[in-house]
Amino acid sequence: MPQKKNPDAAELLRAKAPRVRRTSPGLHGVLHGLPLTYNKDLQEDKERLFDAVDTLELTIAAATEMLRGISFNRERMAEAAADEFPAATDIADLLVRRGVPFRQAHGIVAGLVRYAIGNGKAPVELSEDEVRDMRGARAGYHELLAEGAWLESKVSEGGTSLARVREQIERARRGAGGGARFEPGSPTTARCNDVARDLVGCTVRHADAAGRIVEVESYHMEEPACHAFVA
C-alpha cells in the first residue's frame, strides 16, 4: 500500500528477537542428552548458532542506523493519540461491563462510529440523545473518551498508560547498558532479589575481557541451596 508508512526496521527487529531466542532451547535440546564429550548430535548446533549470529549482526546494524536518525514529532504524536476512533473497543468493553453481550456491543459501537463519521463528528462530540443506544453505559461514555482517558486505561504490562510506558522506557535503558553499577567489594543494603534483577544486563569487565550478564540466581540465606554461594 503506497500510502502506508510503516516503521519497517522496528517491525522487523521485533520479529527477529523471537527468532534469535528460539535458538537457546534448540541448543539446549541438542546438548542435554550428551553423555560426556563430543557426539554426532553436535553437528546440529551449527545451523542454530550461525543463524543466530548472522541475525544478530544484521539486526544490530539496522537498529543502530534506525536509532541514529530517529526523531519524534511530539505535536503529531499527541494529535494522533487524541483520535478517539481507536477507542471504539473500549466503548464496547464499557457496554460489556454494564451487562451487554459483546456480540451486541460490537454492533452498537459500529453504528455509533458510522453515525459519527457520517455527521462529521468525533465520538466525544455526540450528544446524550445521539448515544441513547448505549443504554446503561451512557453515563460513562463521555468520561471514557476524555483526553487521554482511554490511553490511561491500558494498565497491563506493556500498556499505553503513562506508568506502563515509563516502565518500558526504564527497562529499555537498563537493557542498553544503563543499569545499576556495582564495584567489586562495594557494600549494598539492597534486597538480594532486587540486586539480582539489577545485575541482569550489566557488563562484567576484568583486564581485557568483558561479558554481559544474561541470567542470575538469588537465594535467601535460609534456603538449602544457598550454602554453595555463601563462601
Residue pairs with C-beta under 8 A, 6 or more apart in sequence:
9 62
9 63
9 65
9 66
10 66
12 59
12 62
13 59
13 62
13 63
13 66
16 55
16 58
16 59
19 51
19 55
20 52
20 55
20 56
20 59
23 48
23 49
23 51
23 52
26 48
27 45
27 48
27 49
30 41
30 42
30 44
30 45
30 48
31 41
31 42
31 45
33 41
34 41
34 42
81 148
81 151
82 147
84 122
84 123
84 124
84 145
84 150
85 113
85 123
86 150
87 123
87 144
87 145
87 150
88 109
88 110
88 112
88 113
88 123
89 109
90 144
90 150
90 153
91 109
91 112
91 123
91 134
91 137
91 141
91 144
91 145
92 102
92 105
92 106
92 108
92 109
93 105
94 137
94 140
94 141
94 144
95 104
95 105
95 108
95 109
95 134
95 135
95 137
96 102
96 105
97 137
98 135
98 136
98 137
99 136
100 108
100 135
100 136
100 137
108 133
108 134
111 133
112 123
112 126
112 131
112 133
112 134
113 123
115 126
115 130
116 122
116 123
116 125
116 126
123 145
124 142
124 145
124 146
128 138
131 138
131 141
132 138
134 141
143 149
144 150
144 153
151 160
151 161
152 160
152 161
152 162
153 161
154 160
154 161
154 164
155 161
155 163
155 164
156 164
157 164
157 167
158 164
158 168
173 179
174 198
174 201
175 201
177 201
177 203
179 198
179 199
179 200
179 201
179 202
180 195
180 198
180 199
180 202
181 202
182 188
182 195
182 198
182 199
182 202
188 195
190 198
192 218
192 219
192 220
193 218
195 218
196 216
196 217
196 218
197 216
199 213
199 216
200 213
200 214
200 215
200 216
201 212
201 213
201 214
202 212
202 213
203 210
203 211
203 212
203 213
204 210
204 211
204 212
204 213
219 225
219 226
219 229
220 226
221 230
